[in-house]
Amino acid sequence: MTLLSVSGVHTFYGNIEALRGVDLTVDEGEIVTLIGANGAGKSTLLMTVCGNPRPTRGTVQFDGEDITGSATFDIIRRGIAHAPEGRRIFPRMSVLENLQMGAITGNPEHFDGDLEIVYEMFPILKERQDQRGGTLSGGEQQMLAIGRALMARPRLLLLDEPSLGLAPMVVKQIFNVIRDINERQSMTIFLVEQNAFHALNLAHRAYVMVNGRITLQGTGQELLANREVRAAYLEGGH
């Protein structure tokens, strides 16, 4: 079943057209990844799904309902959580307080159980639950950003550049957790990522974005084997 459907979406920042007729779908239970160069419009697409900015033309549907004009808070309450690029945790709040903020739209009855799931996934967060978020390492902050999103009990998890700026060992750990979330919790994940090799290896399906347009799509393995994709994103080309 299609959980997220983006149809003919155009999004502007002032006079600049960031998205130019984007069409894509994410089916329930999938990991779908979107790769592309810096500035291609990937993050804009995730923010458009979340209602800020809103598309000028086209529609965004979630679970069969049109959410194109919905407020961001309403979109979150419907079951979409976003771990944005650059983590954007609350640096002066403790780890636990950050996770509490993630659960603000949820049912309080689930909080303790959901917190234990996050701590099981990221044991370091339990060790540092009283520590301010801003004092964590980059990898720990990324774990906190993902954990905070999971505390909302989403049906669709949007991840924007989770490997950005992280050491290779931490990147491997983050991608293993993403796979684990999908397999153990049947979580649907839409992943935006510049690390094309890891992202395509992880994804069931994938899209390539160039200058605000989708130019290629296929399974993760099909795009890994694609000559254009390899030249542009896997062999140092642009």
C-alpha positions in Angstrom: 0.0 0.0 0.0 1.3 3.5 -0.9 1.8 5.5 2.3 3.3 8.7 0.8 2.5 10.0 -2.7 4.0 13.2 -4.1 2.5 14.2 -7.4 3.6 17.0 -9.7 5.0 19.1 -6.8 6.5 22.5 -7.5 8.0 24.4 -4.6 9.5 27.9 -4.6 11.7 30.0 -2.3 10.7 33.4 -3.4 11.4 33.5 -7.2 13.6 30.4 -7.1 12.0 27.1 -8.1 13.5 24.5 -5.9 11.2 21.5 -6.9 10.1 21.2 -10.5 7.3 18.7 -10.9 8.4 16.0 -8.5 6.6 12.6 -8.6 7.5 9.8 -6.2 5.9 7.2 -3.8 6.9 5.5 -0.6 5.0 2.2 0.1 4.3 0.9 3.6 7.2 -1.0 5.0 9.8 0.2 2.5 13.1 2.1 2.8 13.1 4.5 -0.1 16.1 6.7 -0.6 16.6 9.9 -2.5 20.1 10.8 -3.6 21.5 13.8 -5.4 24.1 16.5 -5.3 24.2 19.3 -2.7 21.5 21.8 -3.6 19.5 19.4 -5.8 16.3 20.0 -3.7 16.3 16.9 -1.5 15.9 18.6 1.8 13.3 20.9 0.3 11.2 17.9 -0.6 11.2 16.6 2.9 10.3 20.0 4.3 7.5 20.3 1.7 6.1 16.9 2.8 6.1 18.4 6.4 4.2 21.5 5.2 6.9 24.1 5.4 7.3 25.4 2.7 4.0 24.4 1.0 4.0 23.5 -2.7 2.9 26.1 -5.2 1.5 23.3 -7.4 0.9 19.6 -7.0 -0.3 17.4 -4.2 1.2 15.5 -1.2 -0.9 12.6 0.1 -0.3 10.5 3.2 -2.2 7.3 3.8 -4.6 8.3 1.0 -5.5 11.7 2.4 -4.4 15.0 0.9 -2.1 16.9 3.3 -0.9 19.5 0.9 -2.4 22.4 2.8 -2.1 21.0 6.3 -0.2 22.7 9.1 3.1 21.0 10.1 1.8 20.1 13.6 -1.2 18.4 12.0 1.0 16.5 9.6 3.1 15.3 12.6 0.0 14.2 14.5 -1.0 12.1 11.4 2.1 10.0 11.8 5.1 11.7 10.0 8.3 12.4 11.9 11.3 14.3 10.6 14.9 14.1 11.7 16.3 17.1 9.9 19.7 17.8 8.3 22.1 19.0 10.9 20.4 17.2 13.8 18.7 20.3 15.2 18.4 18.9 18.7 17.7 21.3 21.6 21.3 21.9 22.8 20.5 23.3 26.3 18.0 20.5 27.1 19.1 17.1 28.5 19.0 14.0 26.4 15.9 12.9 28.2 14.2 16.3 27.7 14.9 16.1 24.0 13.2 12.7 23.9 10.3 14.0 25.9 9.9 16.8 23.2 9.7 14.1 20.5 6.8 12.4 22.4 4.8 15.6 22.8 2.1 14.6 20.2 1.9 11.0 21.5 0.0 9.1 24.1 1.7 9.4 27.6 0.8 5.8 28.3 3.4 4.7 25.7 6.2 7.0 26.8 8.1 4.6 29.1 8.0 1.7 26.7 9.0 3.8 23.8 11.9 5.3 25.8 13.2 1.9 26.6 13.1 1.0 22.9 15.2 4.1 22.0 17.6 3.3 24.8 17.9 -0.3 23.6 18.8 1.0 20.1 21.2 3.7 21.4 22.6 2.6 24.8 24.8 5.7 24.9 21.7 7.9 25.2 20.6 6.1 28.3 24.1 6.6 29.8 23.9 10.3 29.0 20.2 10.9 29.6 21.0 13.8 32.1 23.6 15.4 29.9 22.9 18.4 27.8 22.3 17.6 24.1 24.8 20.3 22.9 27.7 18.5 24.7 27.2 15.2 22.9 29.4 14.2 20.0 28.1 14.6 16.4 27.3 10.9 16.2 25.5 10.9 19.6 23.5 14.0 18.5 22.4 12.1 15.4 21.3 9.2 17.5 19.4 11.6 19.6 17.7 13.2 16.6 16.6 9.8 15.3 15.5 8.7 18.8 13.5 11.9 19.3 11.7 11.3 15.9 10.9 7.7 17.0 9.4 8.9 20.2 6.5 10.4 18.1 5.6 6.8 17.1 5.5 7.7 13.4 4.2 5.6 10.6 6.7 7.4 8.3 10.1 8.4 9.3 11.9 11.1 7.3 15.7 11.1 7.7 17.7 14.0 6.2 21.4 13.3 5.7 21.9 11.2 8.9 25.5 10.4 8.0 26.6 14.1 7.4 29.9 14.9 9.1 30.2 11.6 10.9 33.2 9.3 11.1 33.0 6.1 9.0 32.5 3.8 12.0 29.6 6.0 13.2 28.1 6.1 9.7 28.1 2.3 9.6 26.4 2.2 13.0 23.7 4.7 12.0 22.9 2.8 8.8 22.7 -0.5 10.8 20.2 1.1 13.1 18.1 2.4 10.2 17.9 -1.1 8.8 17.1 -2.5 12.2 14.3 0.1 12.7 12.8 -0.9 9.4 13.1 -4.7 9.9 12.1 -5.0 13.6 9.5 -2.2 13.8 8.2 -2.5 10.2 8.9 1.3 10.0 8.5 3.0 6.7 11.5 5.2 6.0 12.2 7.9 3.4 15.9 8.7 3.5 17.6 11.6 1.9 21.4 11.0 1.8 24.5 12.1 -0.1 26.4 8.9 0.9 25.0 7.1 -2.2 26.8 3.8 -1.6 25.4 3.2 1.9 21.9 4.6 1.0 21.5 2.5 -2.1 22.7 -0.6 -0.4 20.1 0.0 2.3 17.1 1.0 0.1 14.4 -1.2 -1.3 13.8 1.5 -4.0 15.6 4.8 -4.8 15.3 8.0 -6.8 17.9 10.4 -8.1 17.2 14.2 -8.0 19.0 16.7 -10.2 18.1 20.4 -10.1 14.7 19.8 -8.4 13.6 17.0 -10.8 13.6 13.2 -10.5 15.8 11.9 -13.2 16.1 8.2 -12.4 14.4 5.6 -10.3 14.6 1.9 -9.6 15.6 -0.6 -6.9 18.6 0.3 -4.8 20.7 -2.4 -6.5 19.6 -1.2 -10.0 20.8 2.3 -9.3 24.0 1.0 -7.7 24.8 -0.8 -11.0 23.7 2.2 -13.1 26.6 3.7 -15.1 25.4 7.3 -14.7 24.8 6.9 -11.0 28.2 5.3 -10.5 30.0 8.1 -12.4 28.1 10.9 -10.6 27.8 9.6 -7.0 30.1 6.6 -6.5 33.3 7.4 -8.3 34.0 10.9 -7.3 32.2 12.6 -10.2 29.5 15.3 -10.0 
